[in-house]
Amino acid sequence: FYPNLKMEEQDVHFRHILLYYFRKGKNASQAHKKLCAVYGNEALKERQCQNWFARFRSGDFSLKNAQRSGRPVEVDETHIKAIIDSDRHSTTRDIA
């Protein structure tokens, strides 16, 4: 899509487009088809479009992800990569 944009920035870009189509009176399916026509089939899943349209219908026009409950996940990616590099047959249990 946009190689120089971070994933979060790209997501916000798509959400702006979804909000535009919502305000134009389109439904989630129509917006999804138009997004895919421009950005390809992997831009957003139709279900994601439906979820955002539901938020817009409820009056929530914030384009940021909602806070999630629970403890945030802390992952040492370099440690996981080292385990996988040392043994490509490592299981998720080994990595945990």
C-alpha positions as CSV (number, residue, x, y, z in Angstrom):
1,F,0.0,0.0,0.0
2,Y,2.3,2.7,1.3
3,P,5.7,1.3,1.9
4,N,7.0,4.3,3.9
5,L,4.0,4.4,6.3
6,K,3.9,2.5,9.5
7,M,1.2,0.0,10.0
8,E,-0.7,2.2,12.5
9,E,-0.5,5.2,10.1
10,Q,-1.8,3.1,7.3
11,D,-4.7,1.8,9.4
12,V,-5.6,5.4,10.3
13,H,-5.5,6.3,6.6
14,F,-8.0,3.5,5.8
15,R,-10.2,4.6,8.7
16,H,-10.4,8.1,7.3
17,I,-11.5,6.7,4.0
18,L,-14.1,4.5,5.8
19,L,-15.4,7.6,7.6
20,Y,-15.6,9.4,4.3
21,Y,-17.7,6.6,2.8
22,F,-19.9,6.4,5.9
23,R,-20.7,10.1,5.7
24,K,-21.4,9.7,2.0
25,G,-24.1,7.2,2.9
26,K,-22.3,4.1,1.7
27,N,-22.5,0.8,3.6
28,A,-19.5,-1.2,4.8
29,S,-19.7,-3.7,1.9
30,Q,-19.6,-0.8,-0.6
31,A,-16.7,0.9,1.2
32,H,-14.8,-2.4,1.3
33,K,-15.2,-3.0,-2.4
34,K,-14.0,0.5,-3.2
35,L,-11.0,0.2,-0.9
36,C,-10.0,-3.2,-2.4
37,A,-10.4,-1.7,-5.9
38,V,-7.7,0.9,-5.1
39,Y,-5.5,-0.8,-2.5
40,G,-5.9,-4.5,-3.3
41,N,-7.8,-7.3,-1.6
42,E,-5.6,-7.3,1.5
43,A,-6.1,-3.7,2.4
44,L,-8.9,-4.5,5.0
45,K,-11.1,-7.4,5.7
46,E,-14.8,-6.7,5.1
47,R,-15.5,-7.5,8.8
48,Q,-13.1,-4.7,9.8
49,C,-15.1,-2.3,7.7
50,Q,-18.3,-3.6,9.3
51,N,-16.9,-3.0,12.8
52,W,-15.8,0.5,12.0
53,F,-19.2,1.3,10.4
54,A,-20.8,0.0,13.6
55,R,-18.7,2.4,15.7
56,F,-19.6,5.3,13.4
57,R,-23.3,4.5,13.7
58,S,-23.0,4.5,17.5
59,G,-21.6,8.0,17.3
60,D,-17.9,7.1,18.0
61,F,-15.9,8.9,15.3
62,S,-12.5,8.4,16.9
63,L,-10.1,6.8,14.4
64,K,-7.8,5.4,17.0
65,N,-7.9,1.9,18.4
66,A,-9.9,1.5,21.5
67,Q,-8.1,0.7,24.7
68,R,-7.9,-3.0,25.5
69,S,-8.4,-4.4,29.0
70,G,-5.8,-6.6,30.6
71,R,-2.1,-6.6,31.0
72,P,-0.1,-5.5,27.9
73,V,2.0,-8.2,26.3
74,E,5.7,-7.8,26.7
75,V,7.8,-9.7,24.1
76,D,11.5,-9.9,23.7
77,E,11.5,-10.3,19.9
78,T,15.3,-10.7,19.7
79,H,15.2,-13.6,22.2
80,I,12.4,-15.3,20.2
81,K,14.3,-14.8,16.9
82,A,17.5,-16.3,18.5
83,I,15.5,-19.4,19.6
84,I,14.1,-19.9,16.1
85,D,17.4,-19.2,14.4
86,S,19.1,-21.8,16.6
87,D,16.4,-24.5,16.0
88,R,13.9,-24.0,13.2
89,H,11.8,-26.9,14.7
90,S,11.2,-25.0,17.9
91,T,7.6,-25.2,19.1
92,T,5.6,-22.4,20.6
93,R,5.9,-24.2,23.9
94,D,9.7,-24.1,23.6
95,I,9.6,-20.4,22.9
96,A,7.2,-19.6,25.8
